[in-house]
Amino acid sequence: MEYPTNQRVLETDFYPYLQKKLEEYTDRLLAMAQLPLVLTNTDLKRLFQISDSTLNRLVKLGDFPSCWYGIRGHYLRDDVLEWMRKSDADGFREQMRLLRSL
């Protein structure tokens, strides 16, 4: 019975997996870099894949970035991306659950 060597396991299993994950990450970074500097509500709905009503709830959350120069429905891309980095998915789900119950 032949057992695979560590090198063979790396070449057949790990390297292709790592390559796929790196490509996915690169695609996500490129997609973020191609976003406009100011995001509209339409951009946010597409980015988050959510409906109008869900977006309205999201914007009403206290920690969502404020409107760009006070223009309703326009948000600075970097502020939104920073909010995404800092957001806790579980905390967001809990906040959305509470909003839905109102």
C-alpha positions in Angstrom: 0.0 0.0 0.0 1.4 3.3 -1.0 1.0 6.4 1.1 1.1 9.8 -0.4 4.1 11.9 0.6 3.7 15.3 2.1 5.0 16.9 -1.1 2.4 15.0 -3.2 -0.4 16.0 -0.9 0.7 19.6 -1.1 0.8 19.5 -4.9 -2.5 17.7 -5.4 -4.6 19.2 -2.6 -3.3 22.3 -1.0 -1.7 24.2 -3.9 -4.8 24.1 -6.1 -7.0 25.1 -3.1 -4.7 28.0 -2.2 -4.6 29.1 -5.8 -8.4 29.2 -6.0 -8.7 31.2 -2.8 -6.0 33.7 -3.9 -7.9 34.2 -7.2 -11.2 34.7 -5.4 -9.5 37.2 -3.0 -7.9 39.1 -5.9 -11.2 39.3 -7.8 -12.9 40.7 -4.7 -10.1 43.3 -4.3 -10.4 44.3 -7.9 -14.2 44.6 -7.7 -13.8 46.9 -4.6 -11.2 49.0 -6.4 -13.5 49.5 -9.4 -16.3 50.9 -7.2 -17.0 54.6 -7.7 -15.7 57.0 -5.0 -19.2 57.9 -4.0 -21.7 55.0 -3.7 -25.4 55.5 -4.3 -28.2 53.4 -2.8 -28.3 51.4 -6.0 -24.6 50.6 -5.7 -25.1 49.6 -2.1 -28.1 47.3 -3.0 -26.0 45.6 -5.7 -22.9 45.4 -3.4 -24.8 43.9 -0.5 -27.4 42.0 -2.6 -30.3 43.4 -0.6 -33.7 45.0 -1.2 -34.7 48.7 -0.8 -36.3 48.0 2.6 -33.3 46.1 3.9 -31.0 48.9 2.7 -33.2 51.5 4.5 -33.0 49.5 7.7 -29.2 49.2 7.3 -28.7 52.9 6.8 -30.8 53.6 9.9 -28.4 51.6 12.1 -26.4 54.0 14.2 -23.0 52.9 13.0 -23.5 53.0 9.3 -21.5 55.8 7.6 -23.3 59.1 7.2 -24.3 60.6 3.8 -21.6 62.1 1.7 -21.7 65.9 2.3 -25.2 65.5 3.5 -26.5 64.4 0.1 -29.1 61.7 0.8 -28.5 58.3 -0.7 -24.8 59.0 -1.4 -22.0 57.5 0.7 -18.2 57.7 0.5 -16.8 54.4 -0.8 -13.9 54.3 1.7 -16.3 54.9 4.6 -18.5 52.1 3.5 -15.6 49.7 3.0 -14.2 50.6 6.4 -17.6 50.0 8.0 -17.7 46.6 6.3 -14.2 45.7 7.7 -15.2 46.7 11.2 -18.7 45.2 11.1 -19.4 42.1 13.1 -21.6 39.7 11.0 -23.3 38.3 14.1 -24.0 41.7 15.6 -25.3 42.9 12.2 -27.7 40.0 12.0 -28.9 40.7 15.6 -29.5 44.4 14.7 -31.4 43.4 11.6 -33.6 41.0 13.6 -34.4 43.7 16.0 -35.2 46.2 13.2 -37.5 43.7 11.6 -39.4 43.2 14.8 -40.3 47.0 15.0 
